[in-house]
Amino acid sequence: MSTPTPRPGRFTRSPVVLRDGQWWLVSRAGSILATDPTFTSALDGYAQAIVAADQAVADLRARESESPPRDTGGQR
């Protein structure tokens, strides 16, 4: 299984942006490149987890739309 690839863009409600494969911290005052390897590694892991979760939800929705409705025969 391949590792999910993070999409460029901003994390929701976060000052962190992935742009051209580099992490940036963005505020009203400006932007600064994140260069600390421990920090950027943690951001990579978080971004990959988000991509994997999004894919899992999409797979579940696709599976639900493909499966026929269950007939319980009026019993629970």
A tleap script that builds the chain and sets N, CA, C and O, in Angstrom:
source leaprc.protein.ff14SB
mol = sequence {
  NMET SER THR PRO THR PRO ARG PRO GLY ARG
  PHE THR ARG SER PRO VAL VAL LEU ARG ASP
  GLY GLN TRP TRP LEU VAL SER ARG ALA GLY
  SER ILE LEU ALA THR ASP PRO THR PHE THR
  SER ALA LEU ASP GLY TYR ALA GLN ALA ILE
  VAL ALA ALA ASP GLN ALA VAL ALA ASP LEU
  ARG ALA ARG GLU SER GLU SER PRO PRO ARG
  ASP THR GLY GLY GLN CARG
}
set mol.1.N position { 0.841 -1.175 0.000 }
set mol.1.CA position { 0.000 0.000 0.000 }
set mol.1.C position { 0.885 1.237 0.000 }
set mol.1.O position { 1.823 1.328 0.793 }
set mol.2.N position { 0.599 2.185 -0.876 }
set mol.2.CA position { 1.407 3.394 -0.948 }
set mol.2.C position { 0.956 4.409 0.094 }
set mol.2.O position { -0.183 4.396 0.559 }
set mol.3.N position { 1.881 5.280 0.441 }
set mol.3.CA position { 1.584 6.327 1.412 }
set mol.3.C position { 0.786 7.427 0.725 }
set mol.3.O position { 1.152 7.866 -0.365 }
set mol.4.N position { -0.319 7.887 1.362 }
set mol.4.CA position { -1.091 8.967 0.761 }
set mol.4.C position { -0.233 10.226 0.606 }
set mol.4.O position { 0.603 10.529 1.457 }
set mol.5.N position { -0.451 10.942 -0.476 }
set mol.5.CA position { 0.297 12.163 -0.739 }
set mol.5.C position { -0.522 13.368 -0.313 }
set mol.5.O position { -1.647 13.545 -0.782 }
set mol.6.N position { 0.022 14.205 0.574 }
set mol.6.CA position { -0.715 15.401 0.988 }
set mol.6.C position { -0.940 16.337 -0.184 }
set mol.6.O position { -0.085 16.481 -1.058 }
set mol.7.N position { -2.097 16.966 -0.188 }
set mol.7.CA position { -2.418 17.949 -1.214 }
set mol.7.C position { -1.915 19.316 -0.788 }
set mol.7.O position { -1.957 19.650 0.396 }
set mol.8.N position { -1.443 20.105 -1.729 }
set mol.8.CA position { -1.035 21.472 -1.385 }
set mol.8.C position { -2.221 22.253 -0.841 }
set mol.8.O position { -3.358 22.041 -1.262 }
set mol.9.N position { -1.960 23.136 0.073 }
set mol.9.CA position { -3.020 23.976 0.612 }
set mol.9.C position { -2.900 24.134 2.115 }
set mol.9.O position { -1.960 23.644 2.741 }
set mol.10.N position { -3.859 24.818 2.670 }
set mol.10.CA position { -3.869 25.144 4.094 }
set mol.10.C position { -4.660 24.100 4.869 }
set mol.10.O position { -5.705 23.632 4.417 }
set mol.11.N position { -4.145 23.742 6.047 }
set mol.11.CA position { -4.930 22.930 6.964 }
set mol.11.C position { -6.102 23.782 7.445 }
set mol.11.O position { -5.947 24.984 7.659 }
set mol.12.N position { -7.240 23.184 7.613 }
set mol.12.CA position { -8.405 23.910 8.102 }
set mol.12.C position { -8.120 24.504 9.467 }
set mol.12.O position { -7.601 23.829 10.356 }
set mol.13.N position { -8.465 25.773 9.624 }
set mol.13.CA position { -8.288 26.513 10.885 }
set mol.13.C position { -6.863 26.435 11.406 }
set mol.13.O position { -6.636 26.247 12.602 }
set mol.14.N position { -5.919 26.578 10.512 }
set mol.14.CA position { -4.512 26.465 10.885 }
set mol.14.C position { -3.685 27.473 10.106 }
set mol.14.O position { -4.032 27.816 8.976 }
set mol.15.N position { -2.601 27.950 10.690 }
set mol.15.CA position { -1.726 28.866 9.964 }
set mol.15.C position { -0.684 28.135 9.114 }
set mol.15.O position { 0.279 28.753 8.661 }
set mol.16.N position { -0.860 26.843 8.892 }
set mol.16.CA position { 0.129 26.037 8.173 }
set mol.16.C position { -0.341 25.798 6.740 }
set mol.16.O position { -1.490 25.426 6.502 }
set mol.17.N position { 0.573 26.019 5.788 }
set mol.17.CA position { 0.265 25.840 4.369 }
set mol.17.C position { 1.355 24.994 3.727 }
set mol.17.O position { 2.542 25.220 3.962 }
set mol.18.N position { 0.950 24.020 2.914 }
set mol.18.CA position { 1.896 23.240 2.117 }
set mol.18.C position { 1.911 23.831 0.718 }
set mol.18.O position { 0.904 23.803 0.011 }
set mol.19.N position { 3.059 24.366 0.324 }
set mol.19.CA position { 3.186 25.027 -0.972 }
set mol.19.C position { 4.474 24.537 -1.637 }
set mol.19.O position { 5.561 24.687 -1.080 }
set mol.20.N position { 4.346 23.955 -2.819 }
set mol.20.CA position { 5.503 23.449 -3.567 }
set mol.20.C position { 6.358 22.492 -2.735 }
set mol.20.O position { 7.586 22.525 -2.800 }
set mol.21.N position { 5.688 21.639 -1.953 }
set mol.21.CA position { 6.393 20.642 -1.147 }
set mol.21.C position { 7.057 21.185 0.103 }
set mol.21.O position { 7.781 20.456 0.781 }
set mol.22.N position { 6.825 22.451 0.422 }
set mol.22.CA position { 7.420 23.044 1.622 }
set mol.22.C position { 6.314 23.580 2.521 }
set mol.22.O position { 5.297 24.087 2.049 }
set mol.23.N position { 6.536 23.456 3.830 }
set mol.23.CA position { 5.578 23.936 4.822 }
set mol.23.C position { 5.875 25.390 5.173 }
set mol.23.O position { 7.024 25.768 5.401 }
set mol.24.N position { 4.829 26.186 5.211 }
set mol.24.CA position { 4.933 27.601 5.550 }
set mol.24.C position { 3.988 27.909 6.699 }
set mol.24.O position { 2.886 27.366 6.773 }
set mol.25.N position { 4.425 28.775 7.587 }
set mol.25.CA position { 3.572 29.317 8.640 }
set mol.25.C position { 3.130 30.695 8.160 }
set mol.25.O position { 3.959 31.546 7.836 }
set mol.26.N position { 1.826 30.904 8.117 }
set mol.26.CA position { 1.272 32.117 7.515 }
set mol.26.C position { 0.452 32.874 8.548 }
set mol.26.O position { -0.336 32.282 9.286 }
set mol.27.N position { 0.643 34.184 8.592 }
set mol.27.CA position { -0.160 35.051 9.455 }
set mol.27.C position { -0.426 36.348 8.712 }
set mol.27.O position { 0.037 36.534 7.586 }
set mol.28.N position { -1.164 37.235 9.337 }
set mol.28.CA position { -1.419 38.534 8.724 }
set mol.28.C position { -0.122 39.324 8.532 }
set mol.28.O position { -0.017 40.141 7.618 }
set mol.29.N position { 0.847 39.080 9.385 }
set mol.29.CA position { 2.121 39.807 9.318 }
set mol.29.C position { 3.029 39.291 8.202 }
set mol.29.O position { 3.954 39.991 7.791 }
set mol.30.N position { 2.781 38.087 7.710 }
set mol.30.CA position { 3.609 37.537 6.646 }
set mol.30.C position { 3.740 36.028 6.756 }
set mol.30.O position { 2.998 35.388 7.500 }
set mol.31.N position { 4.678 35.464 6.020 }
set mol.31.CA position { 4.905 34.015 5.977 }
set mol.31.C position { 6.353 33.718 6.326 }
set mol.31.O position { 7.252 34.525 6.092 }
set mol.32.N position { 6.549 32.534 6.893 }
set mol.32.CA position { 7.908 32.076 7.190 }
set mol.32.C position { 7.980 30.588 6.843 }
set mol.32.O position { 7.072 29.818 7.155 }
set mol.33.N position { 9.063 30.205 6.201 }
set mol.33.CA position { 9.278 28.816 5.832 }
set mol.33.C position { 9.594 27.993 7.078 }
set mol.33.O position { 10.459 28.365 7.870 }
set mol.34.N position { 8.893 26.877 7.247 }
set mol.34.CA position { 9.172 25.956 8.352 }
set mol.34.C position { 10.334 25.059 7.930 }
set mol.34.O position { 10.236 24.334 6.940 }
set mol.35.N position { 11.432 25.110 8.684 }
set mol.35.CA position { 12.624 24.354 8.307 }
set mol.35.C position { 13.026 23.300 9.328 }
set mol.35.O position { 13.905 22.483 9.055 }
set mol.36.N position { 12.401 23.305 10.493 }
set mol.36.CA position { 12.759 22.325 11.518 }
set mol.36.C position { 12.303 20.938 11.063 }
set mol.36.O position { 11.111 20.735 10.834 }
set mol.37.N position { 13.235 19.967 10.925 }
set mol.37.CA position { 12.867 18.648 10.391 }
set mol.37.C position { 11.869 17.889 11.266 }
set mol.37.O position { 11.023 17.159 10.748 }
set mol.38.N position { 11.960 18.051 12.566 }
set mol.38.CA position { 11.006 17.362 13.445 }
set mol.38.C position { 9.603 17.918 13.243 }
set mol.38.O position { 8.633 17.164 13.161 }
set mol.39.N position { 9.501 19.234 13.165 }
set mol.39.CA position { 8.208 19.891 12.976 }
set mol.39.C position { 7.616 19.551 11.608 }
set mol.39.O position { 6.441 19.200 11.510 }
set mol.40.N position { 8.423 19.654 10.557 }
set mol.40.CA position { 7.904 19.381 9.221 }
set mol.40.C position { 7.558 17.901 9.037 }
set mol.40.O position { 6.644 17.564 8.285 }
set mol.41.N position { 8.284 17.027 9.719 }
set mol.41.CA position { 7.963 15.602 9.681 }
set mol.41.C position { 6.602 15.345 10.343 }
set mol.41.O position { 5.803 14.550 9.847 }
set mol.42.N position { 6.351 16.020 11.456 }
set mol.42.CA position { 5.055 15.889 12.130 }
set mol.42.C position { 3.935 16.416 11.226 }
set mol.42.O position { 2.859 15.823 11.163 }
set mol.43.N position { 4.185 17.521 10.533 }
set mol.43.CA position { 3.187 18.058 9.606 }
set mol.43.C position { 2.936 17.090 8.454 }
set mol.43.O position { 1.792 16.908 8.037 }
set mol.44.N position { 4.000 16.467 7.934 }
set mol.44.CA position { 3.841 15.473 6.865 }
set mol.44.C position { 2.959 14.316 7.336 }
set mol.44.O position { 2.056 13.883 6.620 }
set mol.45.N position { 3.231 13.822 8.545 }
set mol.45.CA position { 2.445 12.718 9.084 }
set mol.45.C position { 0.985 13.088 9.270 }
set mol.45.O position { 0.091 12.300 8.963 }
set mol.46.N position { 0.751 14.288 9.773 }
set mol.46.CA position { -0.616 14.758 9.968 }
set mol.46.C position { -1.333 14.897 8.625 }
set mol.46.O position { -2.485 14.485 8.489 }
set mol.47.N position { -0.666 15.466 7.654 }
set mol.47.CA position { -1.265 15.641 6.334 }
set mol.47.C position { -1.581 14.286 5.691 }
set mol.47.O position { -2.628 14.126 5.064 }
set mol.48.N position { -0.683 13.318 5.844 }
set mol.48.CA position { -0.930 11.985 5.296 }
set mol.48.C position { -2.114 11.320 5.993 }
set mol.48.O position { -2.894 10.616 5.350 }
set mol.49.N position { -2.254 11.533 7.285 }
set mol.49.CA position { -3.391 10.978 8.023 }
set mol.49.C position { -4.702 11.590 7.539 }
set mol.49.O position { -5.710 10.891 7.429 }
set mol.50.N position { -4.693 12.893 7.251 }
set mol.50.CA position { -5.891 13.551 6.737 }
set mol.50.C position { -6.275 12.972 5.376 }
set mol.50.O position { -7.446 12.686 5.129 }
set mol.51.N position { -5.298 12.802 4.502 }
set mol.51.CA position { -5.565 12.252 3.174 }
set mol.51.C position { -6.115 10.828 3.301 }
set mol.51.O position { -7.071 10.473 2.611 }
set mol.52.N position { -5.528 10.022 4.166 }
set mol.52.CA position { -5.989 8.645 4.351 }
set mol.52.C position { -7.411 8.614 4.914 }
set mol.52.O position { -8.224 7.787 4.499 }
set mol.53.N position { -7.714 9.506 5.855 }
set mol.53.CA position { -9.064 9.566 6.423 }
set mol.53.C position { -10.075 9.998 5.370 }
set mol.53.O position { -11.161 9.426 5.280 }
set mol.54.N position { -9.726 11.002 4.575 }
set mol.54.CA position { -10.615 11.446 3.499 }
set mol.54.C position { -10.887 10.310 2.516 }
set mol.54.O position { -12.018 10.139 2.062 }
set mol.55.N position { -9.858 9.537 2.187 }
set mol.55.CA position { -10.029 8.415 1.269 }
set mol.55.C position { -10.899 7.325 1.875 }
set mol.55.O position { -11.726 6.737 1.179 }
set mol.56.N position { -10.723 7.048 3.161 }
set mol.56.CA position { -11.539 6.036 3.835 }
set mol.56.C position { -13.012 6.440 3.841 }
set mol.56.O position { -13.885 5.600 3.622 }
set mol.57.N position { -13.289 7.704 4.088 }
set mol.57.CA position { -14.674 8.188 4.068 }
set mol.57.C position { -15.246 8.076 2.658 }
set mol.57.O position { -16.385 7.644 2.488 }
set mol.58.N position { -14.472 8.459 1.652 }
set mol.58.CA position { -14.932 8.351 0.265 }
set mol.58.C position { -15.219 6.894 -0.103 }
set mol.58.O position { -16.208 6.609 -0.778 }
set mol.59.N position { -14.358 5.972 0.339 }
set mol.59.CA position { -14.566 4.549 0.068 }
set mol.59.C position { -15.842 4.045 0.735 }
set mol.59.O position { -16.600 3.286 0.130 }
set mol.60.N position { -16.083 4.462 1.978 }
set mol.60.CA position { -17.307 4.049 2.676 }
set mol.60.C position { -18.550 4.579 1.970 }
set mol.60.O position { -19.536 3.857 1.817 }
set mol.61.N position { -18.506 5.818 1.549 }
set mol.61.CA position { -19.657 6.395 0.848 }
set mol.61.C position { -19.905 5.681 -0.470 }
set mol.61.O position { -21.053 5.432 -0.837 }
set mol.62.N position { -18.841 5.352 -1.180 }
set mol.62.CA position { -18.983 4.635 -2.445 }
set mol.62.C position { -19.563 3.246 -2.202 }
set mol.62.O position { -20.424 2.793 -2.956 }
set mol.63.N position { -19.099 2.575 -1.162 }
set mol.63.CA position { -19.598 1.243 -0.842 }
set mol.63.C position { -21.072 1.297 -0.455 }
set mol.63.O position { -21.845 0.417 -0.834 }
set mol.64.N position { -21.467 2.330 0.302 }
set mol.64.CA position { -22.867 2.471 0.699 }
set mol.64.C position { -23.766 2.711 -0.501 }
set mol.64.O position { -24.882 2.193 -0.549 }
set mol.65.N position { -23.304 3.479 -1.459 }
set mol.65.CA position { -24.130 3.771 -2.627 }
set mol.65.C position { -24.223 2.570 -3.566 }
set mol.65.O position { -25.158 2.493 -4.364 }
set mol.66.N position { -23.285 1.639 -3.493 }
set mol.66.CA position { -23.292 0.465 -4.361 }
set mol.66.C position { -24.131 -0.681 -3.796 }
set mol.66.O position { -24.700 -1.459 -4.561 }
set mol.67.N position { -24.216 -0.795 -2.480 }
set mol.67.CA position { -24.901 -1.939 -1.884 }
set mol.67.C position { -26.415 -1.728 -1.918 }
set mol.67.O position { -26.910 -0.634 -1.645 }
set mol.68.N position { -27.148 -2.810 -2.263 }
set mol.68.CA position { -28.616 -2.707 -2.304 }
set mol.68.C position { -29.176 -2.553 -0.892 }
set mol.68.O position { -28.544 -2.975 0.076 }
set mol.69.N position { -30.354 -1.952 -0.773 }
set mol.69.CA position { -30.958 -1.808 0.559 }
set mol.69.C position { -31.234 -3.171 1.167 }
set mol.69.O position { -31.609 -4.113 0.469 }
set mol.70.N position { -31.048 -3.263 2.446 }
set mol.70.CA position { -31.271 -4.535 3.148 }
set mol.70.C position { -32.769 -4.721 3.408 }
set mol.70.O position { -33.473 -3.783 3.784 }
set mol.71.N position { -33.232 -5.942 3.201 }
set mol.71.CA position { -34.629 -6.280 3.495 }
set mol.71.C position { -34.638 -7.046 4.801 }
set mol.71.O position { -34.225 -8.204 4.858 }
set mol.72.N position { -35.109 -6.395 5.846 }
set mol.72.CA position { -35.148 -7.046 7.162 }
set mol.72.C position { -36.440 -7.785 7.380 }
set mol.72.O position { -36.608 -8.437 8.410 }
set mol.73.N position { -37.366 -7.702 6.432 }
set mol.73.CA position { -38.637 -8.429 6.572 }
set mol.73.C position { -39.494 -7.880 7.680 }
set mol.73.O position { -40.356 -8.591 8.196 }
set mol.74.N position { -39.291 -6.649 8.062 }
set mol.74.CA position { -40.082 -6.027 9.100 }
set mol.74.C position { -39.658 -6.412 10.504 }
set mol.74.O position { -40.313 -6.025 11.472 }
set mol.75.N position { -38.580 -7.162 10.637 }
set mol.75.CA position { -38.096 -7.567 11.955 }
set mol.75.C position { -36.794 -6.886 12.243 }
set mol.75.O position { -36.045 -6.518 11.339 }
set mol.76.N position { -36.532 -6.723 13.530 }
set mol.76.CA position { -35.266 -6.135 13.959 }
set mol.76.C position { -34.446 -7.130 14.682 }
set mol.76.O position { -33.340 -6.817 15.121 }
savepdb mol mol.pdb
quit
